[in-house]
């Protein structure tokens, strides 16, 4: 099966890095966040090449994939909606949304 994240802004970290990213994500999730309470099914599967977003498997049947905009603060934010998280029904839906999104600073996407 072809990796849906090939030729996208995301790459697949090693198993050890995925675990470290998951630990950091758990440290940033406040009570009341859409991913709270975290379950064992919550897994990091990819990371943005810019480093500020991670892709997670949520364990939620309707929206099994999420794009999380990490703050890298290492602690929960004051607002329960942070870190910003976008939910998708599939990897392909996430990739299409990222591809169709406007590029930062008005730059054109390749």
ABEGO torsion letter per residue (X at the ends): XBBAABGBABBBBBAAAAAAAAAAAAAABBBGBAAOBBBAABBBABBBAAGABBBBBAGBAABABBBBBBAGAGBBBABAAOBBBBBBABAAAAAAAAAABBBBGGBBBX
